[in-house]
Amino acid sequence: MSTHAKRERLLLADLLDGAGPGAPTLCEGWNTRDLAAHLVVRERRPDAAAGMLVKPLAARLARVQEEFAAKPYEELLQLFRTGPPRMSPFALKQVDEAANSFEFYVHAEDVRRARPEWTPRELDPVFADTLWSRIERGARIFGRRSPVGLVLRRPDGRTAVAHRGVPVVTVTGEPGELALFLSGRQEAARVELEGDKEAVAAAREAKLGV
């Protein structure tokens, strides 16, 4: 496993462990047990995980995820902590870094920011740039359902277009906060939005994410 993905995996596993199996998360309808089951199924059951993208397979995904959620919580966390099976695409360092650094960061914040008291996590510049690279590559996919034009901007002025259209809303924040906003966690992201009042409200309520 590569550096960022491995670190985020272990951090997320520790957060899930510390929170316990019934704690809330920012994932609508999911507690920490549900999230842990999702993470394990995503890596270990590709036959079911395909339901995340293919609607006809969604029912199968739900069944398999329920089966995993019924396992002892400690077992789920151990399965996640030890990483994917050797034959899984996620076991390849390049795939691990590309797919998991961003994913695990967002889910770690799902656990952290669901608590009554939390503080923003300060990211090292290299990891912040890693998240920004993922945002640049995937902005159009994450923002495709936005009802308004959506531009993401770092404090240093670098931008990425998530959705073309008018009126335009510009979302400014650090890469970690922009990652949360673009993943559908708008209310939890510490960002500034500029634009027409109604457009800003629409951007905050939009169904963003994959």
Backbone as CSV, one residue per row, in Angstrom:
resi,resn,N_x,N_y,N_z,CA_x,CA_y,CA_z,C_x,C_y,C_z
1,MET,0.834,-1.185,0.000,0.000,0.000,0.000,0.874,1.243,0.000
2,SER,0.443,2.255,-0.701,1.229,3.474,-0.790,1.043,4.330,0.456
3,THR,1.886,5.329,0.599,1.974,6.087,1.842,0.666,6.728,2.254
4,HIS,0.082,7.541,1.389,-1.132,8.259,1.768,-2.292,7.302,2.027
5,ALA,-2.489,6.359,1.135,-3.609,5.428,1.290,-3.458,4.595,2.561
6,LYS,-2.241,4.138,2.837,-2.024,3.335,4.036,-2.299,4.162,5.286
7,ARG,-1.797,5.390,5.303,-2.013,6.242,6.475,-3.491,6.521,6.691
8,GLU,-4.195,6.841,5.610,-5.620,7.152,5.737,-6.416,5.918,6.135
9,ARG,-6.005,4.753,5.647,-6.684,3.513,6.039,-6.571,3.301,7.546
10,LEU,-5.358,3.396,8.062,-5.144,3.149,9.488,-5.830,4.202,10.347
11,LEU,-5.805,5.451,9.898,-6.485,6.514,10.632,-7.985,6.252,10.673
12,LEU,-8.562,5.890,9.532,-9.989,5.611,9.464,-10.353,4.415,10.336
13,ALA,-9.530,3.369,10.292,-9.790,2.194,11.134,-9.770,2.569,12.609
14,ASP,-8.817,3.397,13.009,-8.738,3.835,14.401,-9.959,4.672,14.791
15,LEU,-10.416,5.528,13.887,-11.591,6.355,14.168,-12.839,5.489,14.332
16,LEU,-12.992,4.507,13.447,-14.133,3.604,13.544,-14.081,2.801,14.842
17,ASP,-12.891,2.364,15.201,-12.708,1.604,16.431,-13.057,2.464,17.641
18,GLY,-12.551,3.688,17.658,-12.796,4.565,18.791,-14.251,4.984,18.923
19,ALA,-14.923,5.128,17.797,-16.319,5.565,17.823,-17.264,4.453,18.259
20,GLY,-16.904,3.189,17.969,-17.792,2.082,18.281,-18.764,1.817,17.144
21,PRO,-19.497,0.696,17.205,-20.294,0.244,16.060,-21.594,1.013,15.804
22,GLY,-22.072,1.794,16.745,-23.368,2.456,16.545,-23.300,3.954,16.446
23,ALA,-22.117,4.493,16.222,-21.964,5.948,16.183,-22.458,6.515,14.855
24,PRO,-22.929,7.757,14.867,-23.401,8.381,13.621,-22.243,8.724,12.692
25,THR,-22.552,8.872,11.417,-21.592,9.353,10.430,-22.296,10.387,9.560
26,LEU,-21.540,11.026,8.681,-22.142,11.977,7.745,-22.784,11.270,6.557
27,CYS,-22.587,9.963,6.426,-23.217,9.201,5.345,-24.680,8.975,5.717
28,GLU,-25.574,9.540,4.956,-26.995,9.507,5.292,-27.493,8.063,5.460
29,GLY,-28.065,7.784,6.625,-28.620,6.468,6.894,-27.624,5.434,7.388
30,TRP,-26.358,5.797,7.497,-25.330,4.844,7.910,-24.743,5.228,9.253
31,ASN,-24.591,4.228,10.121,-23.771,4.428,11.301,-22.383,3.850,11.025
32,THR,-21.545,3.800,12.031,-20.164,3.358,11.811,-20.086,1.886,11.388
33,ARG,-21.000,1.053,11.881,-21.015,-0.348,11.454,-21.325,-0.443,9.961
34,ASP,-22.310,0.321,9.516,-22.675,0.320,8.099,-21.507,0.792,7.237
35,LEU,-20.819,1.828,7.696,-19.688,2.352,6.942,-18.565,1.328,6.863
36,ALA,-18.287,0.673,7.976,-17.239,-0.353,7.982,-17.592,-1.485,7.015
37,ALA,-18.851,-1.893,6.999,-19.281,-2.948,6.082,-19.109,-2.498,4.632
38,HIS,-19.451,-1.260,4.349,-19.276,-0.711,3.004,-17.809,-0.781,2.576
39,LEU,-16.921,-0.395,3.449,-15.500,-0.365,3.117,-14.968,-1.764,2.811
40,VAL,-15.410,-2.741,3.584,-14.946,-4.110,3.382,-15.522,-4.690,2.092
41,VAL,-16.809,-4.505,1.866,-17.439,-5.026,0.652,-16.811,-4.404,-0.585
42,ARG,-16.541,-3.120,-0.529,-15.948,-2.404,-1.666,-14.650,-3.051,-2.118
43,GLU,-13.843,-3.530,-1.167,-12.544,-4.108,-1.503,-12.554,-5.621,-1.688
44,ARG,-13.452,-6.305,-0.996,-13.392,-7.762,-0.948,-14.487,-8.479,-1.729
45,ARG,-15.515,-7.754,-2.154,-16.593,-8.372,-2.896,-16.912,-7.550,-4.150
46,PRO,-16.035,-7.601,-5.149,-16.265,-6.819,-6.370,-17.553,-7.204,-7.081
47,ASP,-17.986,-8.464,-6.915,-19.231,-8.901,-7.546,-20.426,-8.121,-7.006
48,ALA,-20.357,-7.739,-5.734,-21.432,-6.956,-5.123,-21.164,-5.458,-5.221
49,ALA,-19.904,-5.066,-5.092,-19.551,-3.645,-5.109,-19.934,-2.972,-6.417
50,ALA,-20.057,-3.754,-7.483,-20.474,-3.182,-8.762,-21.827,-2.490,-8.657
51,GLY,-22.616,-2.873,-7.654,-23.917,-2.251,-7.450,-23.849,-0.791,-7.063
52,MET,-22.663,-0.311,-6.691,-22.493,1.113,-6.396,-22.637,1.965,-7.653
53,LEU,-22.361,1.350,-8.803,-22.403,2.078,-10.065,-23.477,1.555,-11.015
54,VAL,-23.832,0.271,-10.893,-24.803,-0.350,-11.805,-26.108,-0.573,-11.045
55,LYS,-27.128,0.179,-11.372,-28.383,0.150,-10.612,-29.021,-1.234,-10.513
56,PRO,-29.050,-2.033,-11.595,-29.661,-3.361,-11.481,-28.990,-4.266,-10.447
57,LEU,-27.760,-3.926,-10.063,-27.034,-4.734,-9.087,-27.114,-4.153,-7.669
58,ALA,-27.834,-3.057,-7.506,-27.896,-2.379,-6.214,-28.518,-3.256,-5.135
59,ALA,-29.545,-4.041,-5.500,-30.197,-4.895,-4.511,-29.230,-5.961,-3.990
60,ARG,-28.437,-6.513,-4.890,-27.441,-7.507,-4.469,-26.417,-6.864,-3.537
61,LEU,-25.976,-5.671,-3.868,-25.031,-4.957,-3.010,-25.612,-4.766,-1.614
62,ALA,-26.867,-4.350,-1.551,-27.504,-4.125,-0.255,-27.540,-5.402,0.575
63,ARG,-27.846,-6.540,-0.068,-27.910,-7.821,0.654,-26.544,-8.211,1.196
64,VAL,-25.532,-8.097,0.344,-24.183,-8.485,0.767,-23.679,-7.563,1.869
65,GLN,-23.967,-6.288,1.736,-23.507,-5.347,2.758,-24.191,-5.626,4.097
66,GLU,-25.458,-5.998,4.070,-26.160,-6.357,5.296,-25.528,-7.591,5.938
67,GLU,-25.113,-8.528,5.105,-24.469,-9.735,5.627,-23.163,-9.386,6.337
68,PHE,-22.399,-8.508,5.734,-21.138,-8.111,6.362,-21.386,-7.280,7.616
69,ALA,-22.397,-6.438,7.583,-22.703,-5.603,8.748,-23.107,-6.459,9.948
70,ALA,-23.589,-7.672,9.689,-23.996,-8.573,10.773,-22.811,-9.246,11.446
71,LYS,-21.633,-9.140,10.846,-20.434,-9.736,11.440,-20.040,-8.959,12.695
72,PRO,-19.265,-9.573,13.590,-18.750,-8.828,14.750,-17.980,-7.590,14.277
73,TYR,-18.196,-6.491,14.956,-17.593,-5.224,14.543,-16.070,-5.320,14.496
74,GLU,-15.494,-5.990,15.473,-14.038,-6.126,15.516,-13.517,-6.871,14.293
75,GLU,-14.286,-7.847,13.823,-13.884,-8.597,12.636,-13.921,-7.703,11.398
76,LEU,-14.957,-6.894,11.291,-15.044,-5.953,10.168,-13.839,-5.019,10.145
77,LEU,-13.512,-4.469,11.298,-12.400,-3.522,11.357,-11.075,-4.202,11.019
78,GLN,-10.918,-5.453,11.452,-9.684,-6.170,11.134,-9.586,-6.441,9.641
79,LEU,-10.706,-6.793,9.015,-10.712,-7.011,7.570,-10.331,-5.735,6.826
80,PHE,-10.846,-4.630,7.286,-10.522,-3.358,6.639,-9.081,-2.950,6.911
81,ARG,-8.668,-3.082,8.148,-7.327,-2.630,8.534,-6.226,-3.388,7.791
82,THR,-6.444,-4.685,7.559,-5.406,-5.489,6.911,-5.357,-5.293,5.405
83,GLY,-6.339,-4.615,4.846,-6.286,-4.296,3.429,-6.936,-5.340,2.552
84,PRO,-6.956,-5.095,1.251,-7.651,-5.977,0.311,-6.905,-7.285,0.089
85,PRO,-7.594,-8.298,-0.426,-6.928,-9.556,-0.771,-5.857,-9.330,-1.841
86,ARG,-4.916,-10.245,-1.929,-3.796,-10.089,-2.855,-4.245,-9.950,-4.307
87,MET,-5.331,-10.614,-4.672,-5.789,-10.598,-6.063,-6.698,-9.404,-6.378
88,SER,-7.006,-8.601,-5.393,-7.863,-7.439,-5.618,-7.100,-6.341,-6.353
89,PRO,-7.758,-5.622,-7.271,-7.103,-4.482,-7.925,-6.600,-3.448,-6.907
90,PHE,-7.295,-3.360,-5.765,-6.895,-2.392,-4.747,-5.559,-2.754,-4.098
91,ALA,-5.102,-3.985,-4.305,-3.814,-4.399,-3.753,-2.644,-3.806,-4.540
92,LEU,-2.911,-3.310,-5.747,-1.868,-2.653,-6.543,-1.628,-1.247,-6.009
93,LYS,-0.369,-0.895,-5.823,-0.041,0.383,-5.196,-0.644,1.571,-5.942
94,GLN,-0.576,1.523,-7.269,-1.080,2.654,-8.043,-2.592,2.799,-7.894
95,VAL,-3.298,1.676,-7.897,-4.756,1.709,-7.734,-5.111,2.132,-6.317
96,ASP,-4.379,1.614,-5.360,-4.610,1.953,-3.957,-4.505,3.467,-3.747
97,GLU,-3.446,4.047,-4.251,-3.238,5.485,-4.080,-4.308,6.294,-4.803
98,ALA,-4.609,5.895,-6.049,-5.556,6.664,-6.853,-6.976,6.569,-6.311
99,ALA,-7.363,5.395,-5.837,-8.754,5.182,-5.437,-9.012,5.380,-3.949
100,ASN,-7.996,5.147,-3.118,-8.265,5.089,-1.683,-7.839,6.300,-0.872
101,SER,-6.837,7.032,-1.292,-6.417,8.193,-0.506,-7.582,9.166,-0.324
102,PHE,-8.247,9.486,-1.419,-9.384,10.408,-1.395,-10.561,9.778,-0.652
103,GLU,-10.888,8.542,-0.997,-12.030,7.842,-0.403,-11.904,7.743,1.111
104,PHE,-10.741,7.313,1.587,-10.569,7.109,3.020,-10.524,8.441,3.763
105,TYR,-9.955,9.476,3.137,-9.965,10.787,3.790,-11.396,11.257,4.026
106,VAL,-12.231,11.160,2.994,-13.618,11.623,3.114,-14.350,10.811,4.181
107,HIS,-14.171,9.502,4.189,-14.886,8.689,5.176,-14.353,8.910,6.590
108,ALA,-13.063,9.211,6.713,-12.542,9.554,8.044,-13.229,10.811,8.570
109,GLU,-13.430,11.778,7.683,-14.130,12.994,8.096,-15.610,12.717,8.345
110,ASP,-16.172,11.709,7.660,-17.554,11.310,7.943,-17.711,10.905,9.402
111,VAL,-16.697,10.253,9.931,-16.733,9.832,11.328,-16.402,10.995,12.252
112,ARG,-15.341,11.722,11.940,-14.888,12.817,12.801,-15.949,13.910,12.931
113,ARG,-16.507,14.327,11.798,-17.383,15.502,11.806,-18.821,15.197,12.190
114,ALA,-19.128,13.934,12.405,-20.454,13.582,12.916,-20.526,13.746,14.431
115,ARG,-19.398,13.982,15.058,-19.356,14.176,16.503,-19.709,15.619,16.842
116,PRO,-20.268,15.834,18.043,-20.678,17.199,18.416,-19.538,18.208,18.374
117,GLU,-18.371,17.804,18.798,-17.225,18.713,18.831,-16.103,18.134,17.980
118,TRP,-15.712,18.886,16.960,-14.599,18.468,16.106,-13.859,19.718,15.655
119,THR,-12.631,19.534,15.297,-11.828,20.629,14.769,-11.276,20.212,13.415
120,PRO,-11.064,21.167,12.511,-10.522,20.819,11.190,-9.170,20.140,11.323
121,ARG,-8.949,19.178,10.491,-7.670,18.475,10.476,-6.704,19.224,9.568
122,GLU,-5.527,19.501,10.067,-4.522,20.198,9.268,-3.759,19.175,8.426
123,LEU,-3.855,19.316,7.114,-3.223,18.366,6.203,-1.842,18.847,5.796
124,ASP,-0.914,17.904,5.637,0.399,18.296,5.149,0.275,18.686,3.672
125,PRO,1.140,19.590,3.194,1.014,20.116,1.833,1.026,19.044,0.741
126,VAL,1.806,17.997,0.922,1.878,16.951,-0.092,0.545,16.219,-0.200
127,PHE,-0.051,15.899,0.929,-1.341,15.214,0.891,-2.430,16.144,0.365
128,ALA,-2.369,17.421,0.726,-3.332,18.382,0.199,-3.255,18.431,-1.327
129,ASP,-2.046,18.402,-1.861,-1.880,18.397,-3.320,-2.397,17.105,-3.938
130,THR,-2.243,15.992,-3.208,-2.773,14.720,-3.692,-4.287,14.784,-3.819
131,LEU,-4.940,15.338,-2.813,-6.394,15.484,-2.866,-6.797,16.437,-3.999
132,TRP,-6.036,17.499,-4.171,-6.350,18.461,-5.233,-6.224,17.811,-6.614
133,SER,-5.232,16.978,-6.794,-5.066,16.281,-8.076,-6.275,15.400,-8.364
134,ARG,-6.772,14.740,-7.326,-7.965,13.902,-7.489,-9.183,14.772,-7.824
135,ILE,-9.266,15.915,-7.196,-10.370,16.839,-7.481,-10.297,17.310,-8.926
136,GLU,-9.109,17.682,-9.381,-8.955,18.152,-10.759,-9.392,17.084,-11.759
137,ARG,-9.025,15.833,-11.490,-9.354,14.753,-12.425,-10.829,14.376,-12.385
138,GLY,-11.425,14.455,-11.209,-12.790,13.955,-11.079,-13.866,14.999,-10.875
139,ALA,-13.506,16.280,-10.952,-14.471,17.342,-10.635,-15.739,17.249,-11.470
140,ARG,-15.586,16.994,-12.774,-16.755,16.956,-13.663,-17.689,15.801,-13.313
141,ILE,-17.120,14.688,-12.860,-17.946,13.533,-12.482,-18.685,13.834,-11.174
142,PHE,-17.962,14.354,-10.194,-18.568,14.650,-8.901,-19.631,15.749,-9.014
143,GLY,-19.405,16.703,-9.914,-20.295,17.848,-10.002,-21.326,17.781,-11.108
144,ARG,-21.472,16.622,-11.741,-22.319,16.536,-12.934,-23.786,16.837,-12.655
145,ARG,-24.243,16.625,-11.426,-25.651,16.858,-11.110,-25.917,18.241,-10.511
146,SER,-24.897,19.074,-10.480,-25.100,20.417,-9.932,-26.089,21.191,-10.791
147,PRO,-27.044,21.877,-10.182,-28.012,22.658,-10.954,-27.473,24.007,-11.394
148,VAL,-26.266,24.345,-10.940,-25.646,25.630,-11.286,-24.203,25.403,-11.700
149,GLY,-23.617,26.379,-12.369,-22.198,26.294,-12.664,-21.411,26.250,-11.366
150,LEU,-20.371,25.434,-11.323,-19.641,25.225,-10.076,-18.143,25.249,-10.344
151,VAL,-17.457,26.191,-9.708,-16.013,26.330,-9.832,-15.396,26.171,-8.446
152,LEU,-14.397,25.316,-8.331,-13.691,25.097,-7.077,-12.379,25.859,-7.103
153,ARG,-12.089,26.543,-6.003,-10.885,27.377,-5.988,-10.131,27.194,-4.677
154,ARG,-8.831,26.950,-4.811,-7.951,26.912,-3.648,-7.610,28.334,-3.224
155,PRO,-7.187,28.531,-1.981,-6.809,29.879,-1.536,-5.692,30.502,-2.366
156,ASP,-4.848,29.676,-3.006,-3.764,30.209,-3.823,-4.224,30.587,-5.230
157,GLY,-5.515,30.396,-5.512,-6.064,30.820,-6.796,-6.244,29.726,-7.822
158,ARG,-5.685,28.552,-7.617,-5.877,27.467,-8.570,-7.338,27.024,-8.586
159,THR,-7.852,26.738,-9.765,-9.269,26.408,-9.884,-9.496,25.114,-10.662
160,ALA,-10.681,24.556,-10.450,-11.142,23.390,-11.211,-12.629,23.578,-11.457
161,VAL,-13.067,23.311,-12.668,-14.479,23.452,-13.017,-15.184,22.117,-12.768
162,ALA,-16.184,22.136,-11.879,-16.935,20.928,-11.576,-18.197,20.818,-12.428
163,HIS,-18.717,21.963,-12.863,-19.918,21.938,-13.703,-20.010,23.251,-14.472
164,ARG,-20.221,23.138,-15.763,-20.383,24.333,-16.587,-21.848,24.742,-16.605
165,GLY,-22.085,26.018,-16.526,-23.455,26.516,-16.543,-23.531,27.892,-15.911
166,VAL,-24.704,28.476,-15.960,-24.963,29.768,-15.335,-26.263,29.653,-14.540
167,PRO,-26.335,30.396,-13.429,-25.299,31.220,-12.830,-24.159,30.372,-12.259
168,VAL,-23.056,31.014,-11.958,-21.875,30.312,-11.476,-21.678,30.558,-9.988
169,VAL,-21.365,29.504,-9.276,-20.998,29.602,-7.865,-19.542,29.188,-7.728
170,THR,-18.755,30.003,-7.057,-17.350,29.688,-6.804,-17.195,29.254,-5.357
171,VAL,-16.616,28.088,-5.166,-16.424,27.517,-3.833,-14.939,27.576,-3.503
172,THR,-14.587,28.306,-2.461,-13.180,28.488,-2.101,-12.878,27.794,-0.780
173,GLY,-11.800,27.037,-0.778,-11.396,26.356,0.450,-10.147,25.536,0.223
174,GLU,-9.616,25.002,1.292,-8.460,24.110,1.198,-8.888,22.806,0.516
175,PRO,-7.954,22.081,-0.087,-8.317,20.862,-0.816,-9.144,19.864,-0.017
176,GLY,-8.814,19.676,1.249,-9.582,18.745,2.059,-11.034,19.160,2.203
177,GLU,-11.261,20.451,2.354,-12.626,20.958,2.488,-13.360,20.885,1.151
178,LEU,-12.662,21.159,0.066,-13.274,21.056,-1.255,-13.624,19.602,-1.574
179,ALA,-12.788,18.678,-1.109,-13.077,17.260,-1.320,-14.389,16.875,-0.649
180,LEU,-14.612,17.372,0.549,-15.856,17.086,1.259,-17.043,17.725,0.558
181,PHE,-16.891,18.970,0.140,-17.981,19.659,-0.557,-18.363,18.905,-1.819
182,LEU,-17.372,18.514,-2.585,-17.610,17.861,-3.866,-18.163,16.446,-3.688
183,SER,-17.967,15.872,-2.508,-18.461,14.522,-2.220,-19.869,14.535,-1.625
184,GLY,-20.494,15.696,-1.595,-21.858,15.775,-1.085,-21.963,16.099,0.387
185,ARG,-20.852,16.490,1.002,-20.870,16.870,2.428,-20.806,18.393,2.550
186,GLN,-21.647,19.103,1.797,-21.544,20.558,1.718,-21.657,21.235,3.078
187,GLU,-22.578,20.770,3.899,-22.816,21.440,5.179,-21.660,21.247,6.147
188,ALA,-20.901,20.184,5.978,-19.785,19.911,6.884,-18.484,20.539,6.407
189,ALA,-18.441,21.003,5.156,-17.202,21.549,4.579,-17.036,23.018,4.957
190,ARG,-15.861,23.373,5.385,-15.565,24.764,5.730,-15.043,25.479,4.488
191,VAL,-15.962,26.035,3.763,-15.659,26.703,2.502,-16.444,28.011,2.436
192,GLU,-16.063,28.849,1.484,-16.803,30.078,1.219,-17.406,29.986,-0.167
193,LEU,-18.660,30.354,-0.284,-19.359,30.307,-1.565,-19.669,31.723,-2.034
194,GLU,-19.349,31.976,-3.297,-19.625,33.280,-3.897,-20.538,33.092,-5.098
195,GLY,-21.521,33.969,-5.193,-22.441,33.911,-6.314,-23.800,34.433,-5.926
196,ASP,-24.734,34.349,-6.867,-26.105,34.745,-6.602,-26.653,33.953,-5.414
197,LYS,-27.441,34.631,-4.571,-27.947,34.013,-3.344,-28.689,32.714,-3.613
198,GLU,-29.562,32.717,-4.611,-30.329,31.509,-4.922,-29.427,30.417,-5.485
199,ALA,-28.435,30.805,-6.268,-27.510,29.825,-6.827,-26.657,29.194,-5.731
200,VAL,-26.227,30.004,-4.767,-25.446,29.491,-3.640,-26.267,28.471,-2.861
201,ALA,-27.525,28.791,-2.615,-28.396,27.863,-1.891,-28.557,26.559,-2.667
202,ALA,-28.687,26.668,-3.986,-28.837,25.468,-4.822,-27.570,24.624,-4.786
203,ALA,-26.405,25.264,-4.782,-25.144,24.523,-4.714,-24.998,23.797,-3.400
204,ARG,-25.450,24.412,-2.316,-25.369,23.770,-1.019,-26.274,22.549,-0.910
205,GLU,-27.378,22.568,-1.632,-28.351,21.482,-1.534,-28.213,20.444,-2.655
206,ALA,-27.303,20.678,-3.577,-27.166,19.797,-4.733,-26.714,18.391,-4.321
207,LYS,-27.109,17.399,-5.088,-26.690,16.013,-4.848,-25.354,15.786,-5.562
208,LEU,-24.286,16.207,-4.923,-22.968,16.073,-5.516,-22.364,14.709,-5.144
209,GLY,-21.336,14.317,-5.876,-20.657,13.057,-5.581,-20.899,12.041,-6.676
210,VAL,-20.223,10.900,-6.521,-20.325,9.846,-7.533,-21.672,9.137,-7.409
